[in-house]
Amino acid sequence: MNKLAMRRAWFQVHKWIGLVLAILIIPLSLSGAALVWHDALDRIVDPARYAVSGRTVIGPDSYVAAARATLKHGERIATLTMPDDGGPVVVAASSASAPTRPGPPQRMMVYLDPPTARVLEVSPSNGGLVRFLHVLHGSLQLPGIGRSIVGWIGVAMMVSCFTGLWLWWPTVGKWTRGLRFRRHRDVETNLHHLFGFWIALPLFVLSLTGAWISFPQFFGKLTGETSRPRGGPDRGAMMRAKPLASPAQPLAVAIGKARGIVDNAPLRSVTWPTDLSADWTVTFQGRGQGGGAPIGVKVADDTGGATAAPARPQGGVARLMRRIHDGTDMGALWQIVIFLGGVLPAVLAVTGVIMWWRARKWKAELAARRAT
């Protein structure tokens, strides 16, 4: 196959990937761009839950009592999360009844003012714009099969990046000719070439990491890391777990027992015992620069015995792939790159469709002139 035939073949692959997936690439890309700064976005779209009056915290029992007063019959406290970066205290409650639909069980989230325990907002865990964007970006709002579809879109985008660079490369002259803006008489074609070149490598990385997140078992075999199958027995048991209505150990006692192991570290969160795991899980802020890894303590609800919980692994390729994909602790520069890696593919999808439509009209007009 000569270079011209190869170029035509790659052009067909690149064109049909863009045309077939354009309607999915646009919401997937824009939602990813918005989620780069999801905390700031959440503060903008839901300011009520962040309308705190200060950073001073009071006893955890006060927050639990205030949250419990807002819950419906059958809802039980599941977790208590202390404020971080000037935010609210968050109490999550789950229903004692079994979930009626697939996916993570819905919880009722109660946002509280740290100094006063005043209720700021009560909303379901799957409500709000930010949560909607998370589900849209991760599974296109399609339970079950949606995550696999997103993963295959990532694979297709990697192929699109490779073929796009091939087509961008000038057929004559030096490669620097490809950096010129005016390579074509149409503005959208010039934008497609220019943006496509500069975003190709970051988009390839984001597509690879997105596919890695969607297919952890496949990529885990390549790196030797093991991952629990999604929807497997462990996850199913976790979804069916129901917080105990009346634990044997009061909240204050459980926290006190845990503090006996970690001394005077600030409290970060508390998870209630369930019908499947009769232990309190109390998490404290880690030591060292930047807070360090959180310190977890398990407190047996029946005996009150406290033991240090096994530390969660902080490394691994899978963890690194997720950090690269969402920009967590990767610095402002990479977060900007991710943002552009979400906006520009949407621009490429639109300009690509316009280019295809113009070519159709041009070919139809040429065929009509030949016929006459």
Kinemage of the C-alpha trace (Angstrom):
@kinemage 1
@onewidth
@group {chain A} dominant
@subgroup {mainchain}
@vectorlist {calphas} color= white
{ca met a 1} P 0.000 0.000 0.000
{ca asn a 2} L 1.512 3.347 -1.035
{ca lys a 3} L 1.414 6.491 1.044
{ca leu a 4} L -1.596 7.926 -0.783
{ca ala a 5} L -3.651 4.776 -0.264
{ca met a 6} L -2.585 4.654 3.399
{ca arg a 7} L -3.602 8.264 3.845
{ca arg a 8} L -7.014 7.598 2.326
{ca ala a 9} L -7.524 4.590 4.590
{ca trp a 10} L -6.604 6.555 7.721
{ca phe a 11} L -8.850 9.375 6.554
{ca gln a 12} L -11.846 7.023 6.382
{ca val a 13} L -11.095 5.634 9.838
{ca his a 14} L -10.672 9.128 11.302
{ca lys a 15} L -13.787 10.464 9.585
{ca trp a 16} L -16.151 7.703 10.654
{ca ile a 17} L -14.913 7.635 14.228
{ca gly a 18} L -15.681 11.350 14.432
{ca leu a 19} L -19.057 11.116 12.714
{ca val a 20} L -20.343 8.059 14.583
{ca leu a 21} L -19.153 9.192 18.009
{ca ala a 22} L -19.647 12.965 17.678
{ca ile a 23} L -22.958 12.971 19.528
{ca leu a 24} L -21.332 11.085 22.444
{ca ile a 25} L -17.948 12.824 22.408
{ca ile a 26} L -19.433 16.289 22.948
{ca pro a 27} L -21.240 15.636 26.282
{ca leu a 28} L -18.448 13.324 27.439
{ca ser a 29} L -15.756 15.924 26.744
{ca leu a 30} L -17.606 18.944 28.121
{ca ser a 31} L -18.604 17.132 31.324
{ca gly a 32} L -14.967 16.108 31.837
{ca ala a 33} L -13.842 19.702 31.362
{ca ala a 34} L -16.364 20.921 33.938
{ca leu a 35} L -15.359 18.271 36.493
{ca val a 36} L -11.710 19.355 36.543
{ca trp a 37} L -12.746 21.876 39.196
{ca his a 38} L -15.752 20.002 40.573
{ca asp a 39} L -15.417 21.416 44.106
{ca ala a 40} L -15.478 25.004 42.864
{ca leu a 41} L -18.345 24.168 40.502
{ca asp a 42} L -20.337 22.620 43.347
{ca arg a 43} L -19.891 25.792 45.408
{ca ile a 44} L -21.192 27.865 42.489
{ca val a 45} L -24.261 25.787 41.629
{ca asp a 46} L -25.160 24.860 45.267
{ca pro a 47} L -24.092 27.852 47.385
{ca ala a 48} L -26.597 27.088 50.179
{ca arg a 49} L -24.731 24.002 51.381
{ca tyr a 50} L -21.514 26.037 51.710
{ca ala a 51} L -23.031 29.022 53.550
{ca val a 52} L -21.105 28.235 56.753
{ca ser a 53} L -20.655 30.766 59.522
{ca gly a 54} L -17.125 29.729 60.511
{ca arg a 55} L -14.582 26.938 60.860
{ca thr a 56} L -15.067 26.137 64.560
{ca val a 57} L -16.428 22.625 65.145
{ca ile a 58} L -18.475 21.289 68.028
{ca gly a 59} L -19.216 17.802 69.314
{ca pro a 60} L -20.097 15.169 66.664
{ca asp a 61} L -23.220 14.202 68.633
{ca ser a 62} L -24.683 17.654 67.938
{ca tyr a 63} L -24.339 17.171 64.191
{ca val a 64} L -25.894 13.712 64.314
{ca ala a 65} L -28.843 14.972 66.375
{ca ala a 66} L -29.475 17.865 63.992
{ca ala a 67} L -29.268 15.580 60.951
{ca arg a 68} L -31.487 12.913 62.463
{ca ala a 69} L -34.241 15.494 62.984
{ca thr a 70} L -34.435 15.983 59.187
{ca leu a 71} L -34.545 12.304 58.203
{ca lys a 72} L -37.621 10.329 57.221
{ca his a 73} L -38.834 7.156 58.858
{ca gly a 74} L -36.547 4.231 58.051
{ca glu a 75} L -33.486 6.337 57.207
{ca arg a 76} L -30.417 5.613 59.323
{ca ile a 77} L -27.185 7.543 59.832
{ca ala a 78} L -24.397 5.926 57.796
{ca thr a 79} L -21.460 8.350 57.859
{ca leu a 80} L -20.335 11.616 59.411
{ca thr a 81} L -17.713 13.671 57.554
{ca met a 82} L -16.062 16.627 59.222
{ca pro a 83} L -15.402 19.821 57.224
{ca asp a 84} L -12.450 20.218 54.932
{ca asp a 85} L -11.184 23.494 53.466
{ca gly a 86} L -13.861 25.595 55.130
{ca gly a 87} L -16.799 23.480 53.971
{ca pro a 88} L -19.790 22.072 55.839
{ca val a 89} L -20.154 19.009 58.017
{ca val a 90} L -21.837 16.269 55.981
{ca val a 91} L -24.014 13.502 57.415
{ca ala a 92} L -25.114 10.723 55.063
{ca ala a 93} L -28.098 8.515 55.797
{ca ser a 94} L -29.278 5.418 53.954
{ca ser a 95} L -32.606 3.643 53.888
{ca ala a 96} L -33.086 0.416 55.804
{ca ser a 97} L -34.955 -1.074 52.835
{ca ala a 98} L -33.196 -2.848 49.956
{ca pro a 99} L -32.307 -0.758 46.868
{ca thr a 100} L -34.933 -0.913 44.136
{ca arg a 101} L -32.623 -0.275 41.157
{ca pro a 102} L -29.070 -1.192 40.123
{ca gly a 103} L -26.120 0.975 40.976
{ca pro a 104} L -24.928 2.504 44.233
{ca pro a 105} L -27.763 2.995 46.749
{ca gln a 106} L -29.060 6.528 47.064
{ca arg a 107} L -28.297 8.295 50.313
{ca met a 108} L -29.751 11.404 51.869
{ca met a 109} L -27.064 14.016 52.444
{ca val a 110} L -27.458 16.565 55.256
{ca tyr a 111} L -25.136 19.597 55.137
{ca leu a 112} L -24.566 21.331 58.491
{ca asp a 113} L -22.948 24.540 59.668
{ca pro a 114} L -19.820 23.568 61.692
{ca pro a 115} L -20.076 26.144 64.527
{ca thr a 116} L -23.851 25.823 65.104
{ca ala a 117} L -24.996 22.456 63.637
{ca arg a 118} L -27.646 24.396 61.718
{ca val a 119} L -29.003 22.484 58.727
{ca leu a 120} L -27.879 24.188 55.511
{ca glu a 121} L -29.334 21.808 52.948
{ca val a 122} L -30.810 18.323 52.606
{ca ser a 123} L -30.502 16.610 49.234
{ca pro a 124} L -30.179 13.095 47.771
{ca ser a 125} L -26.689 11.855 46.933
{ca asn a 126} L -27.547 11.512 43.238
{ca gly a 127} L -28.994 15.019 42.992
{ca gly a 128} L -27.383 18.232 41.810
{ca leu a 129} L -25.526 19.277 38.683
{ca val a 130} L -22.078 18.058 39.769
{ca arg a 131} L -23.321 14.564 40.556
{ca phe a 132} L -25.183 14.492 37.234
{ca leu a 133} L -21.965 15.402 35.416
{ca his a 134} L -20.027 12.695 37.262
{ca val a 135} L -22.501 10.010 36.194
{ca leu a 136} L -22.692 11.417 32.667
{ca his a 137} L -18.916 11.392 32.281
{ca gly a 138} L -18.481 7.956 33.837
{ca ser a 139} L -21.381 6.052 32.273
{ca leu a 140} L -23.390 8.420 30.027
{ca gln a 141} L -26.251 8.070 32.537
{ca leu a 142} L -26.665 4.424 31.385
{ca pro a 143} L -26.591 1.997 34.357
{ca gly a 144} L -24.599 -1.158 33.809
{ca ile a 145} L -23.420 -0.966 30.208
{ca gly a 146} L -22.660 2.764 30.188
{ca arg a 147} L -19.191 2.443 31.731
{ca ser a 148} L -18.102 -0.050 29.069
{ca ile a 149} L -19.400 2.252 26.329
{ca val a 150} L -17.314 5.097 27.757
{ca gly a 151} L -14.281 2.813 27.819
{ca trp a 152} L -14.666 1.854 24.157
{ca ile a 153} L -15.092 5.520 23.262
{ca gly a 154} L -11.720 6.066 24.925
{ca val a 155} L -10.195 3.337 22.754
{ca ala a 156} L -11.738 4.888 19.624
{ca met a 157} L -10.402 8.308 20.614
{ca met a 158} L -6.875 6.912 20.900
{ca val a 159} L -7.172 5.638 17.327
{ca ser a 160} L -8.602 9.010 16.282
{ca cys a 161} L -5.616 10.836 17.807
{ca phe a 162} L -3.160 8.637 15.917
{ca thr a 163} L -4.953 8.928 12.586
{ca gly a 164} L -5.479 12.658 13.082
{ca leu a 165} L -1.739 13.251 13.534
{ca trp a 166} L -1.068 11.164 10.431
{ca leu a 167} L -3.498 13.286 8.399
{ca trp a 168} L -2.149 16.525 9.893
{ca trp a 169} L 1.393 15.790 8.709
{ca pro a 170} L 2.032 17.799 5.507
{ca thr a 171} L 2.368 15.667 2.378
{ca val a 172} L 4.974 18.000 0.879
{ca gly a 173} L 7.608 20.240 2.410
{ca lys a 174} L 8.736 20.432 6.024
{ca trp a 175} L 6.508 19.358 8.892
{ca thr a 176} L 6.518 22.934 10.220
{ca arg a 177} L 4.139 23.796 7.373
{ca gly a 178} L 1.507 21.977 9.386
{ca leu a 179} L 1.720 24.627 12.101
{ca arg a 180} L 0.358 27.280 9.784
{ca phe a 181} L -3.201 28.361 10.419
{ca arg a 182} L -4.245 29.048 6.832
{ca arg a 183} L -3.888 25.576 5.342
{ca his a 184} L -7.383 25.716 3.847
{ca arg a 185} L -9.830 28.351 2.695
{ca asp a 186} L -12.451 27.351 5.314
{ca val a 187} L -12.021 28.597 8.887
{ca glu a 188} L -13.460 25.447 10.489
{ca thr a 189} L -10.957 23.272 8.595
{ca asn a 190} L -8.051 25.419 9.787
{ca leu a 191} L -9.346 25.261 13.368
{ca his a 192} L -9.692 21.490 13.096
{ca his a 193} L -6.088 21.083 11.945
{ca leu a 194} L -4.638 23.515 14.483
{ca phe a 195} L -6.558 22.394 17.576
{ca gly a 196} L -6.231 18.752 16.588
{ca phe a 197} L -2.438 18.935 16.521
{ca trp a 198} L -1.989 20.694 19.864
{ca ile a 199} L -4.470 18.550 21.753
{ca ala a 200} L -3.597 15.176 20.174
{ca leu a 201} L -1.052 14.007 22.758
{ca pro a 202} L -2.967 15.164 25.890
{ca leu a 203} L -6.184 13.747 24.425
{ca phe a 204} L -4.448 10.420 23.780
{ca val a 205} L -3.334 10.326 27.446
{ca leu a 206} L -6.825 11.221 28.717
{ca ser a 207} L -8.405 8.607 26.440
{ca leu a 208} L -5.957 5.941 27.618
{ca thr a 209} L -6.522 6.725 31.301
{ca gly a 210} L -10.287 6.827 30.740
{ca ala a 211} L -10.215 3.389 29.137
{ca trp a 212} L -8.009 2.187 32.009
{ca ile a 213} L -10.601 3.332 34.552
{ca ser a 214} L -13.434 1.673 32.596
{ca phe a 215} L -11.622 -1.664 32.163
{ca pro a 216} L -9.543 -2.071 35.369
{ca gln a 217} L -9.467 -5.877 35.190
{ca phe a 218} L -7.995 -5.954 31.673
{ca phe a 219} L -5.312 -3.357 32.343
{ca gly a 220} L -4.703 -4.802 35.819
{ca lys a 221} L -3.584 -8.060 34.211
{ca leu a 222} L -1.054 -6.144 32.115
{ca thr a 223} L 0.483 -4.479 35.179
{ca gly a 224} L 0.048 -7.336 37.636
{ca glu a 225} L -2.406 -5.390 39.808
{ca thr a 226} L -5.568 -7.129 40.950
{ca ser a 227} L -8.957 -5.429 41.074
{ca arg a 228} L -12.281 -6.586 42.346
{ca pro a 229} L -14.796 -7.190 39.557
{ca arg a 230} L -17.432 -4.505 39.299
{ca gly a 231} L -20.733 -5.799 40.608
{ca gly a 232} L -19.013 -8.829 42.188
{ca pro a 233} L -19.812 -10.374 45.582
{ca asp a 234} L -17.876 -7.797 47.624
{ca arg a 235} L -19.525 -4.848 45.940
{ca gly a 236} L -22.953 -6.463 46.132
{ca ala a 237} L -22.530 -7.036 49.849
{ca met a 238} L -21.450 -3.432 50.343
{ca met a 239} L -24.543 -2.196 48.506
{ca arg a 240} L -26.843 -4.370 50.645
{ca ala a 241} L -25.269 -3.285 53.959
{ca lys a 242} L -27.654 -1.390 56.241
{ca pro a 243} L -26.469 0.797 59.140
{ca leu a 244} L -27.517 -0.439 62.548
{ca ala a 245} L -30.464 1.462 63.984
{ca ser a 246} L -29.163 1.299 67.581
{ca pro a 247} L -25.441 0.474 67.847
{ca ala a 248} L -24.256 -0.900 71.182
{ca gln a 249} L -21.484 1.688 71.432
{ca pro a 250} L -22.567 5.355 71.485
{ca leu a 251} L -20.898 7.623 68.943
{ca ala a 252} L -18.884 9.523 71.555
{ca val a 253} L -17.630 6.273 73.097
{ca ala a 254} L -16.578 4.864 69.711
{ca ile a 255} L -14.638 8.036 68.908
{ca gly a 256} L -13.058 8.023 72.365
{ca lys a 257} L -11.926 4.408 71.970
{ca ala a 258} L -10.391 5.249 68.577
{ca arg a 259} L -8.563 8.282 69.980
{ca gly a 260} L -6.766 6.000 72.383
{ca ile a 261} L -4.771 4.716 69.404
{ca val a 262} L -4.124 7.916 67.420
{ca asp a 263} L -3.639 10.373 70.298
{ca asn a 264} L -4.829 13.877 69.389
{ca ala a 265} L -5.233 13.760 65.610
{ca pro a 266} L -8.187 15.747 64.156
{ca leu a 267} L -11.307 13.711 63.390
{ca arg a 268} L -12.102 13.363 59.674
{ca ser a 269} L -14.997 10.894 59.399
{ca val a 270} L -17.005 8.185 61.140
{ca thr a 271} L -18.742 5.229 59.486
{ca trp a 272} L -21.490 3.476 61.417
{ca pro a 273} L -21.562 -0.326 61.942
{ca thr a 274} L -23.865 -2.258 59.603
{ca asp a 275} L -25.640 -5.573 59.566
{ca leu a 276} L -22.716 -6.992 57.561
{ca ser a 277} L -19.819 -5.368 59.441
{ca ala a 278} L -20.444 -4.664 63.108
{ca asp a 279} L -17.522 -2.265 63.451
{ca trp a 280} L -17.267 1.484 63.691
{ca thr a 281} L -14.688 2.955 61.321
{ca val a 282} L -13.208 6.172 62.671
{ca thr a 283} L -10.779 8.091 60.444
{ca phe a 284} L -8.377 10.770 61.620
{ca gln a 285} L -6.172 13.203 59.747
{ca gly a 286} L -2.772 11.767 58.930
{ca arg a 287} L 0.480 13.111 60.189
{ca gly a 288} L 3.301 14.621 58.209
{ca gln a 289} L 3.529 17.211 55.463
{ca gly a 290} L 0.174 17.926 53.805
{ca gly a 291} L -1.670 15.846 56.394
{ca gly a 292} L -0.361 12.515 55.133
{ca ala a 293} L -2.485 9.445 54.555
{ca pro a 294} L -5.625 9.242 56.738
{ca ile a 295} L -5.399 7.024 59.820
{ca gly a 296} L -8.276 4.567 60.229
{ca val a 297} L -9.347 2.795 63.410
{ca lys a 298} L -11.845 -0.062 63.719
{ca val a 299} L -13.947 -0.135 66.900
{ca ala a 300} L -15.916 -3.341 67.577
{ca asp a 301} L -19.508 -2.423 68.344
{ca asp a 302} L -20.035 -5.374 70.681
{ca thr a 303} L -16.862 -5.231 72.797
{ca gly a 304} L -15.603 -1.685 72.169
{ca gly a 305} L -12.147 -2.978 71.284
{ca ala a 306} L -10.183 -0.643 69.020
{ca thr a 307} L -7.611 -1.732 66.458
{ca ala a 308} L -5.751 0.151 63.764
{ca ala a 309} L -7.343 -0.417 60.357
{ca pro a 310} L -5.083 -1.580 57.506
{ca ala a 311} L -3.775 1.404 55.574
{ca arg a 312} L -5.216 1.850 52.115
{ca pro a 313} L -2.642 1.453 49.353
{ca gln a 314} L -1.665 4.878 48.044
{ca gly a 315} L 0.364 3.830 45.006
{ca gly a 316} L -0.228 1.607 42.041
{ca val a 317} L -0.635 2.213 38.349
{ca ala a 318} L -4.438 2.241 38.533
{ca arg a 319} L -4.378 5.008 41.128
{ca leu a 320} L -1.927 6.988 39.013
{ca met a 321} L -4.144 6.605 35.936
{ca arg a 322} L -7.117 8.021 37.833
{ca arg a 323} L -5.077 10.959 39.140
{ca ile a 324} L -3.860 11.751 35.634
{ca his a 325} L -7.397 11.535 34.280
{ca asp a 326} L -9.117 13.791 36.826
{ca gly a 327} L -6.122 15.978 37.769
{ca thr a 328} L -6.144 15.198 41.492
{ca asp a 329} L -2.922 16.521 43.076
{ca met a 330} L -1.428 17.019 39.605
{ca gly a 331} L -1.012 20.786 39.712
{ca ala a 332} L -2.789 23.679 38.048
{ca leu a 333} L -0.955 23.333 34.723
{ca trp a 334} L -2.131 19.770 34.123
{ca gln a 335} L -5.644 20.690 35.250
{ca ile a 336} L -5.693 23.412 32.583
{ca val a 337} L -4.521 20.849 30.030
{ca ile a 338} L -7.341 18.502 31.085
{ca phe a 339} L -9.839 21.345 30.789
{ca leu a 340} L -8.670 22.088 27.250
{ca gly a 341} L -8.654 18.342 26.577
{ca gly a 342} L -12.373 18.425 27.326
{ca val a 343} L -13.334 21.590 25.462
{ca leu a 344} L -11.296 21.144 22.279
{ca pro a 345} L -12.579 17.636 21.369
{ca ala a 346} L -16.083 19.095 21.329
{ca val a 347} L -14.818 21.811 18.972
{ca leu a 348} L -13.141 19.148 16.820
{ca ala a 349} L -16.367 17.136 16.676
{ca val a 350} L -18.367 20.163 15.506
{ca thr a 351} L -15.785 21.318 12.961
{ca gly a 352} L -15.360 17.747 11.728
{ca val a 353} L -19.087 17.408 11.049
{ca ile a 354} L -19.071 20.759 9.217
{ca met a 355} L -16.111 19.635 7.099
{ca trp a 356} L -17.890 16.368 6.230
{ca trp a 357} L -21.079 18.224 5.276
{ca arg a 358} L -19.182 20.682 3.070
{ca ala a 359} L -17.425 17.792 1.343
{ca arg a 360} L -20.749 16.092 0.655
{ca lys a 361} L -22.133 19.238 -0.949
{ca trp a 362} L -18.945 19.744 -2.954
{ca lys a 363} L -18.989 16.160 -4.236
{ca ala a 364} L -22.688 16.398 -5.121
{ca glu a 365} L -22.101 19.604 -7.086
{ca leu a 366} L -19.097 18.049 -8.875
{ca ala a 367} L -21.136 14.968 -9.794
{ca ala a 368} L -23.936 17.156 -11.133
{ca arg a 369} L -21.509 19.146 -13.317
{ca arg a 370} L -20.003 15.947 -14.676
{ca ala a 371} L -23.455 14.590 -15.469
{ca thr a 372} L -24.349 17.680 -17.488
